[in-house]
Amino acid sequence: MKLDLLTPGIEVGLVTTDLAPMVDFYEGFLELEPQGEIEFDGGSQRRYSLGGSVLKLVTYATPPSAAAAPGGGRAQAGLRYFTIGVNGLRAVAEQFEASPYEIVEPVTEFAPVPGMGWMFVADPDGNHIELFGTL
């Protein structure tokens, strides 16, 4: 089956039980552009532009019975992180170092591709984000 895509990107939903610190991180620190908030039966989602994709912070009136499982792919199988490509990865790393947010894995240069690297950070719920790009 080949999907006939309506949009060129994906939408990633992060379910949270503590919205304020997540908004501070994604909207305040990462400065993602808000697209608005959508109310639905039993909850809501705050939407943010992320290139051609959308990041959604989802809350439910009745919180999920299981808390977020921090730790990325090394902690639990399944969808454990998402990746954002950036220019100037070292400058991004410096901003994280000066912030209260966790750097999970520091900048590492790709051995086969000089001048390119990656790092992992964590949001306030412990979700991991891989940042990769030019150093």
Beta strands, then each sheet from edge to edge (+ up, - down):
strand 1: 11-15
strand 2: 33-40
strand 3: 43-50
strand 4: 53-60
strand 5: 81-86
strand 6: 103-109
strand 7: 116-122
strand 8: 128-134
sheet 1: 1+ 4+ 3- 2+
sheet 2: 5+ 8+ 7- 6+
end
